[in-house]
Each structure stands twice: as structure tokens, then as C-alpha cells.
Amino acid sequence: MQSEKMPNFLKKRAFLTPERTAVYFQEQTVTFEELYQRSYQVAGKLQGLRVQKDQYVGVLLKNNLDTVVMLFALQLLGVRSVILNNRLSPSELAWQLNDSKAAFLILDDSFSKTKAFINKQIPSLTALTKDDIFSSATNVPTIYEEISLTDICTIMYTSGTTGNPKGVIQTYGNHWWSSVGSALNLGFIDGDCWLCNVPLFHISGFSILMRSVIYGMPIVLHDQFDVEKTINDILEKRVTIMSVVGTTLTRIVETLQDRRLPNHFRCMLLGGGPAPLPLLQACVEKEIPVFQTYGMTESSSQIVTLAPEYSLTRLGSAGKPLFPSQLQIVAEDGSVAPSGMPGDIVIKGPNVTPGYLYRTEAAKEKFRNGWFHTGDIGYLDEAGFLYVLDRRSDLIISGGENIYPAEIEAVLLAHPDVAEAGVTSSENAEWGQVPIAFIVKREGKNPSVKALEQFCKEQLAKYKVPKAIYFTKELPRNASKKLLRRQLREWVKEGRTEDEDSLS
């Protein structure tokens, strides 16, 4: 069957609404026509440097306007971008470049040590800095007027909770249907503007870029999270939507104090796990509309979203699947689990990856009867709202009982003196595993371990109460601010707890 064809996204957008603003970055503003012209010029330079259609090209860039131009230049050429996390070590990056068989690496000028390391490790790969590209000769590029929805657009590597990371294939169709599903859910209104301070190398950031071109919507791009700049830009640039995680939303709420966000602001899209009740209550008080979501690299961003009218009545729920997507909970015997019973979260839809780069066996393991097995555990209530309990790899089994770290974290986060909480397991001779908690205190607060233990005992079964509580200045998080529980497990193994207050 012939795959569906569409006009090249950026070229079509520049034709439809050339004078609309595409990106605000610092003091710069570019229209869609200007973005297309810049991307076209860079595409010519890249082609002159022998970058070709269907090649895999590593992209190691920071959040700035040049990065937006570069990513769209590669799309104009039909090149497959391997979007790299700039927080990784040079050896981790080299592994991913080797694994993806990348022909080139495009990197920020500030990554000179990484470039030297890659040149030494992979001599066959050509590493080009932005400066190398921008200073090269300008050629007239061969632009691909059409794309097929089955064509590979991007590769993003999973964080690799078990074993080596895998390159997630994201097609143009995946990004298209992700954008359509989001618009059908959140609505799209004239005057929408999305603030992006999450990394463009992460699906939460890159998906905003794709929505911008598909919707004809400006984005306000930040190079990092700055709470006052965020609040000011929401006001001055008339931002209507922003993608956040719990930690950034908490900072916004605390910094606002008695202030309110303007009436034109209509959506905080909250990912990275369920929000604690005090945060949701504070948002209701300040009239901040929060849409809780569930998604992953493999679903090209959100696939389940909870509308704000349910944020307190369906507390802890990620919501219902977006219009083009489907979701089921599968029990251990492979049957569909009844409502209320935890099981594997499986998803299906045109925004779901077709598989992993060069990993047919891994894809076979993840896809069964057309359904993608996420590796997450959750349940559906009687009305079909999803509750995500945890990653299967984070599950704690204590004396034969399943313990979900997220459940304990939610209780700890409800304590007024707790700013952040992370729960993992420790090996135990009697029970197999027991839960251990790491806490970041709220500024100016000094909760005792005994008080936190008592707080947990009032709301959790005895076997779920952390057997040790440690205080730490910060919790390990990835670039999208998602908690890295596997790193907490390493902390426990390494004994990075001995000088902190703990309960026996």
C-alpha cells in the first residue's frame, strides 16, 4: 500500500502564513517565511558538505534559534536527525552515534571536547560545528517538496532503564498525529502561543516545534528555565500554553505569590508523573488550568491527558487517551484487566513508534498483536481514566507485596515541609526489598525523620512506609526534570546515605 504523502511541513507553513511569527528567542523574532529562508540556506550549506537524504545525522545542540533552523534544514533535505541529549558524556554520545550509524555529527561550538573525543573514537564520522556549517559555501539545495508519513523524521534514544538505550524511530506521521491528537484535546485557538523551556532534544520540546509548524503557532523558546523570565514572557508575549513538570510548576506557583497569570493563559501541560495534591490545590486557588498528561518518547509526546475540570475529582489520574489513540491494561495472563486491577499499560495509535532503530527483536518484544507494551504499570477506573502506578523496573516487591514508589512519593509530597521526594528500594534479608525515601526539604523547613515516618504511617499500609528516610540537597533528574529512580538505587548501593539523618 502506498503511504500517504504530505507537503513538507515547514515549506507548506511558510506558504500558508508567511508573516506569522514562528519563534521568539531572546531579543529575536522570526516569521515562518524567515524561518523557511534561513533553513533553506542552511540546507544548501549542509548539502555542499555532502549531507544527503536518508542519512542519519547526529544533532547535539542547545535550545536556541540556530537549533530550530538546523532541525528544519535537515527536514527539508529528507535527512533523519538523531537528536542527542547534551547532558550525556562523550562516551555515551559516541555509543549512540555508532549505534545509529550516523554519517555526520552537527554540534554546538561549545562542545569542543566532545568533538575531539568523537573524532578520535569514530574517525569515519564527520563532526561539524555550527560555525563550520554557517561559514561554508552556500549552494542551492535539492529540497524535498513532499514527505511520506512513513518516512523517518527523528531518532531519539530512550534513557535505557535496563541495558543499553535504544533508538526510538519517530516518523513524520507520528509527529503529525501527535500534533493532531493534542489539538483535538487541548483545542487550538487563534492567538495560541506555546512557551518552550524544556530541551528540544527531548520529545516534550521537539513536539512543540512540530506543533508550531503544523498549527501555524508561535513558540517562545528559552535556553533554560528561569522562573521570572517565564512569568514575564507569559504576560508580554501573550503565552497561552506551557509544558511543565512538577518541579517547574511548583517554582512558578511559589514565585507568583499573590500575583495571578493573565486571563489569556489557558493551559499548563503537566508531564513527568502525577502532581501532588497541595500543588494542584495551589493551582486551583490561583486559577492556573493544569492538564496532567502521560506520554513517552515512543508515543511522540503525550498520549493520555486529563482535562483540568477533573484534576481534583480524579486526583492522580493522567486522564483518557487522545482521540487518535487507544489504551488498555493487560493482566499477567495476557487478558484485558477489569477496571481497578493493575496491569501493563499498552497503547496503540498513529503517534506510536513503528519500532527501534536496527532492533527488530526489541520491537517484537514490545509490540504484541499491534499493541505497544510501555513497561509501565497502571489501572483504569470504571470511567476509563488512567492511573499510572509506576515503571515496572521501579516496582518494589516486599514480602510478596507490590509497592509502587510513586504512591509513597505522592504521600511525602503532601507534607508541607517536603519540596521533593524520591523513593527506591534497598535489599533486605527478611523481606527481599524494602522502600527507602530521599527528601529535599522546603526552604526554611526542617522536618524530622520521625515526623515524616508518622505522616506516612497515617496514610500508608505498614509495609509501604519507608524503612529509611534520607535528606539530600537535590534529587537526580534527567533533562526533562523526570526523577531518575535508578540513580537513587545506585545511591543506596554506594552508601551515599551515611552522613544524613535516617530512621532505623
C-alpha positions in Angstrom: 0.0 0.0 0.0 1.4 3.4 -0.9 2.0 5.6 2.1 0.2 8.9 2.5 2.1 11.9 1.2 2.0 15.4 2.6 3.7 18.7 1.6 6.9 19.4 3.5 5.7 20.8 6.8 7.8 24.0 7.0 7.5 24.8 3.3 3.8 24.5 3.4 3.5 26.6 6.6 5.7 29.4 5.1 3.4 29.4 2.1 0.2 29.5 4.1 1.1 32.1 6.7 4.4 33.6 5.8 4.1 36.7 8.0 3.0 35.0 11.2 5.6 34.8 14.0 7.2 31.4 14.2 9.8 31.8 17.1 10.6 34.3 19.8 14.1 33.7 21.2 15.7 36.3 23.5 15.5 39.6 21.5 15.0 37.8 18.2 11.6 37.3 16.4 11.3 35.3 13.1 8.3 34.7 10.9 7.6 31.4 9.2 8.8 32.8 5.9 12.1 33.9 7.5 12.4 30.5 9.3 12.0 28.8 5.9 14.5 31.0 4.1 17.1 30.5 6.9 16.5 26.8 6.9 16.7 26.7 3.1 20.1 28.4 3.1 21.5 26.1 5.8 20.1 23.1 3.8 22.2 24.4 0.9 25.3 24.6 3.1 24.7 21.1 4.5 24.3 19.6 1.0 27.5 21.3 0.0 29.2 19.5 2.9 27.8 16.2 1.5 24.9 15.7 3.9 22.3 13.7 2.0 18.8 12.4 2.1 18.1 9.3 4.2 21.4 9.6 6.1 21.3 9.5 9.9 22.9 12.7 11.2 23.6 13.3 14.9 22.4 16.6 16.3 24.0 17.9 19.6 22.6 21.4 20.0 21.3 23.6 22.7 17.9 25.5 22.9 18.4 28.4 20.6 17.1 29.8 17.3 20.0 28.2 15.3 18.9 24.8 16.5 15.4 25.4 15.2 16.8 26.4 11.8 19.2 23.4 11.7 16.5 20.8 12.6 14.2 22.2 9.8 17.1 22.4 7.3 17.6 18.6 7.9 13.9 18.0 7.3 14.0 20.0 4.0 16.8 17.6 2.8 15.0 14.5 4.0 17.7 13.7 6.5 17.0 11.7 9.6 18.0 13.6 12.7 19.5 11.6 15.6 18.7 14.1 18.3 21.2 13.7 21.1 20.9 14.6 24.8 23.6 17.2 25.5 23.8 16.1 29.2 25.3 12.8 28.2 29.1 12.0 28.5 31.2 11.9 25.3 31.5 8.1 25.6 27.6 7.8 25.8 27.2 10.0 22.8 29.8 8.1 20.9 27.9 4.9 21.6 24.7 6.3 20.2 26.4 7.7 17.1 27.9 4.3 16.5 24.7 2.5 17.2 22.7 4.8 14.7 25.4 4.5 12.1 25.4 8.3 11.8 27.3 9.8 8.9 27.7 13.2 10.4 27.5 14.9 13.8 26.3 18.6 14.0 27.2 20.1 17.3 27.3 23.4 19.2 30.6 25.2 19.1 30.8 25.0 22.9 31.1 21.2 22.7 34.8 21.2 21.6 35.9 18.5 24.0 33.1 16.2 22.8 34.1 16.9 19.2 37.7 15.9 19.9 36.6 12.8 21.7 34.2 11.8 18.8 36.9 12.5 16.1 39.2 10.1 18.0 36.6 7.4 18.7 34.8 7.4 15.3 37.3 8.7 12.7 34.8 7.8 9.9 32.2 10.2 11.2 32.5 13.9 10.1 31.8 16.3 13.1 30.7 19.7 12.1 30.2 22.7 14.4 27.6 25.3 13.7 30.4 27.6 12.8 31.8 25.1 10.3 28.4 25.0 8.7 27.5 28.7 8.7 30.9 29.7 7.3 30.8 27.2 4.4 29.8 27.9 0.8 26.1 28.5 0.1 24.7 26.1 -2.5 21.2 25.8 -4.0 19.8 22.7 -2.2 17.6 20.0 -3.6 14.5 20.3 -1.3 12.0 17.5 -0.9 8.6 19.1 -1.6 6.7 16.1 -0.2 7.2 13.8 2.7 5.7 10.4 3.3 4.1 9.9 6.7 6.0 6.6 7.0 9.4 8.4 6.4 11.7 8.6 9.4 11.9 12.1 10.7 13.8 11.7 14.0 15.6 9.2 16.2 15.6 9.8 20.0 17.3 7.3 22.3 15.5 6.1 25.4 17.2 6.6 28.7 17.9 2.9 29.0 16.5 1.9 32.3 17.6 -1.6 31.5 20.6 -2.4 29.3 21.8 0.0 26.5 19.5 2.7 25.3 17.5 2.1 22.1 16.9 4.5 19.2 13.2 5.2 19.0 12.0 5.7 15.4 9.7 8.7 15.0 8.1 9.1 11.6 6.6 12.3 10.1 3.2 10.5 10.7 4.0 10.0 14.4 4.7 13.7 14.8 1.7 14.7 12.6 -0.8 12.6 14.6 0.7 13.6 17.9 0.0 17.3 16.9 -3.5 16.4 15.7 -4.3 14.5 18.9 -3.1 17.3 21.1 -5.1 19.9 19.1 -8.3 17.8 19.3 -7.7 17.5 23.1 -6.5 21.0 24.2 -8.2 22.7 21.3 -6.4 25.2 19.1 -7.4 28.8 19.0 -6.3 31.7 17.0 -3.7 33.5 19.1 -2.3 30.4 20.8 1.4 30.7 21.7 3.4 27.9 23.4 6.3 28.6 25.8 9.1 26.0 25.5 11.8 25.9 28.1 12.2 22.1 28.0 15.1 20.8 25.9 14.5 20.5 22.2 16.4 17.2 22.3 13.6 15.7 24.4 10.3 14.8 22.8 8.4 17.2 25.1 10.4 20.1 23.5 10.7 18.8 19.9 6.9 18.1 19.8 6.3 21.8 20.5 8.5 22.7 17.5 6.4 20.3 15.2 3.1 21.7 16.5 4.3 25.2 15.8 4.7 24.5 12.1 1.6 22.3 11.8 -0.7 24.7 13.6 1.0 28.0 12.4 1.6 28.9 16.1 4.4 31.0 17.6 6.6 29.5 20.2 8.6 31.3 22.9 11.9 29.5 23.2 14.0 29.7 26.3 17.5 28.3 26.6 16.8 27.2 30.2 14.2 27.5 32.9 14.1 31.0 34.5 11.0 31.4 36.6 10.8 35.2 36.4 11.5 35.3 32.7 8.8 32.6 32.3 6.2 34.7 34.1 7.2 37.9 32.3 7.0 36.2 28.8 3.6 34.6 29.6 2.4 38.2 30.2 4.4 40.1 27.4 4.4 37.5 24.6 0.8 36.5 25.4 1.7 32.9 26.0 -1.4 30.6 26.2 0.2 27.2 26.8 3.3 25.9 28.5 4.8 22.4 29.1 5.9 21.8 32.6 6.9 19.1 35.1 6.0 19.2 38.8 9.2 20.9 40.0 8.9 23.8 37.5 5.2 24.3 38.1 5.9 24.4 41.9 8.6 27.2 41.3 6.1 29.2 39.2 3.3 28.9 41.8 5.7 29.8 44.7 7.2 32.8 42.7 3.8 34.2 41.8 2.9 34.6 45.5 -0.1 37.0 45.3 0.1 37.5 41.6 -2.0 35.8 39.0 -1.3 34.6 35.5 -3.1 36.6 32.8 -6.6 35.6 31.6 -5.2 34.7 28.1 -3.1 31.8 29.6 -5.2 28.6 29.3 -3.0 25.5 29.8 -0.2 24.1 31.9 0.5 20.8 30.3 2.0 18.8 33.2 4.0 15.7 32.5 6.6 13.6 34.3 4.3 11.9 36.8 1.2 12.6 38.9 1.1 16.0 40.6 1.0 16.2 44.4 -2.4 17.3 45.9 -1.0 20.5 47.5 0.3 21.7 44.1 -3.0 21.1 42.4 -4.9 22.9 45.1 -2.5 25.8 44.9 -3.1 25.9 41.1 -6.9 25.9 41.6 -6.5 28.7 44.1 -4.5 30.7 41.6 -6.8 29.7 38.8 -4.0 28.0 36.8 -5.5 25.4 34.5 -3.4 22.2 34.8 -3.8 19.4 32.2 -2.0 16.3 33.6 -0.5 14.1 30.9 1.1 10.7 30.3 3.4 10.1 27.4 6.8 8.9 26.3 9.4 9.1 23.5 7.7 6.1 21.9 4.3 7.9 21.7 5.9 11.1 20.3 4.9 13.0 23.5 1.5 12.9 25.3 -0.9 10.1 24.5 -3.2 10.4 27.6 -4.3 13.8 29.1 -6.6 14.8 32.0 -8.7 18.0 31.5 -8.5 20.5 34.4 -12.1 20.0 35.4 -11.1 16.5 36.6 -7.8 17.5 38.3 -9.1 17.2 41.8 -12.1 14.8 41.4 -9.8 12.3 39.5 -6.7 13.1 41.6 -3.6 11.3 40.4 -5.1 10.3 37.1 -3.3 11.0 33.8 -6.7 11.1 32.0 -8.0 9.5 28.9 -6.3 8.6 25.6 -6.2 11.3 22.9 -8.7 11.0 20.1 -6.5 9.0 17.6 -5.0 6.7 20.3 -6.1 3.7 22.3 -5.1 2.3 25.6 -5.6 -1.0 27.5 -4.5 -2.5 30.8 -3.2 -6.1 30.3 -3.1 -8.6 33.2 -0.2 -11.1 33.7 -2.1 -13.8 31.9 -2.5 -11.6 28.8 -6.2 -10.8 29.2 -7.6 -7.3 29.4 -7.7 -6.3 33.1 -11.0 -5.3 34.6 -11.3 -1.7 36.0 -9.4 -1.2 39.2 -6.9 -4.0 38.6 -3.3 -3.0 37.9 -1.5 -4.4 34.9 0.7 -3.4 32.0 -0.2 -0.2 30.2 -0.4 -0.9 26.5 -1.1 1.7 23.8 -1.9 1.8 20.1 -2.2 4.7 17.6 -0.7 6.5 14.7 1.5 8.5 17.0 3.2 5.4 18.4 6.6 4.5 17.1 6.9 1.7 14.4 9.9 0.3 16.4 13.5 0.8 17.3 16.4 1.5 15.0 18.2 -1.7 14.0 16.4 -3.5 16.9 13.8 -5.8 15.3 13.9 -8.2 18.3 13.3 -5.4 20.8 10.3 -4.2 18.7 8.9 -7.8 18.7 9.2 -7.9 22.4 7.4 -4.6 22.9 4.7 -5.0 20.2 2.2 -7.8 20.7 -0.9 -8.0 18.4 -0.4 -4.4 17.3 -0.3 -3.1 20.9 2.9 -1.4 22.3 3.8 -2.5 25.8 5.0 0.6 27.6 6.7 -1.1 30.6 4.6 1.0 32.9 2.0 -0.3 35.4 -1.4 1.3 35.9 -5.1 0.7 36.1 -8.3 2.2 34.6 -11.1 3.3 36.8 -14.8 2.5 36.0 -15.0 5.6 33.8 -11.8 4.8 31.8 -9.4 7.2 33.5 -5.8 6.0 33.6 -3.9 5.9 36.8 -0.2 5.3 36.3 1.3 3.5 39.2 5.0 3.1 38.2 7.6 1.8 35.8 7.8 -2.0 36.1 11.6 -1.6 36.6 10.9 0.6 39.6 8.4 -1.8 41.3 9.4 -2.8 44.8 8.4 -6.3 45.9 8.5 -6.6 49.6 7.4 -9.8 51.3 5.5 -10.7 48.1 3.6 -7.4 48.1 3.9 -4.9 45.2 4.9 -1.4 46.3 4.7 1.5 43.8 7.3 4.2 44.6 5.1 6.9 43.1 2.4 6.2 45.7 4.8 6.8 48.6 6.2 9.9 46.9 2.7 11.3 46.5 2.2 10.9 50.3 5.5 12.5 51.1 4.9 15.4 48.7 1.7 16.2 50.5 3.7 17.0 53.7 4.0 20.8 53.9 7.8 20.6 54.7 8.7 18.4 51.8 9.7 20.0 48.4 10.7 16.9 46.6 10.6 13.2 47.2 12.1 10.1 45.6 11.6 6.5 46.6 13.6 3.4 45.7 14.3 0.0 47.2 17.0 -1.5 49.3 17.8 -5.2 49.5 16.6 -6.8 52.8 17.2 -10.3 54.1 13.8 -10.7 55.6 11.5 -9.0 53.0 13.6 -9.2 49.8 13.2 -5.4 49.2 12.1 -2.5 51.4 11.3 1.1 50.4 13.8 3.9 51.0 13.0 7.6 50.6 15.1 10.6 49.7 13.7 14.0 50.6 14.5 17.6 49.6 13.3 19.9 52.4 11.3 23.1 51.6 13.3 26.2 52.1 13.3 27.3 55.8 11.7 24.0 56.9 13.4 21.2 58.9 11.1 18.2 59.3 12.3 15.3 61.5 12.5 11.8 60.1 10.1 10.7 62.9 7.5 13.2 61.9 7.7 12.1 58.2 7.5 8.4 59.3 4.4 9.2 61.3 2.9 11.1 58.4 3.4 8.1 56.2 2.0 5.6 58.8 -1.2 7.6 58.9 -1.8 7.2 55.1 0.1 4.0 54.0 0.0 0.4 54.9 2.8 -0.5 57.3 4.8 -2.4 54.6 4.8 0.7 52.4 6.2 3.1 55.0 9.9 3.9 54.1 12.3 1.9 56.2 14.8 4.7 55.9 14.5 8.4 55.1 17.4 10.5 53.9 17.7 14.2 53.3 19.5 15.4 50.3 20.1 18.8 48.6 18.7 17.6 45.3 17.3 14.6 43.5 18.8 13.1 40.3 16.7 14.1 37.3 17.1 13.8 33.6 17.0 16.8 31.2 13.2 16.9 31.2 13.3 17.0 35.1 11.9 13.5 35.4 13.1 11.7 38.6 15.8 9.0 37.9 14.9 6.3 40.5 17.6 4.0 39.1 20.2 6.6 40.2 18.6 6.6 43.7 19.2 2.8 43.7 22.8 3.5 42.9 23.0 5.9 45.8 21.8 3.2 48.2 24.3 0.7 46.8 27.1 3.2 47.1 26.1 4.1 50.6 25.5 7.8 49.8 23.4 8.0 52.9 25.7 7.5 55.9 26.1 11.2 56.8 22.4 12.0 56.6 19.8 11.8 59.3 17.9 8.5 58.9 15.5 6.3 60.8 16.4 2.7 61.7 
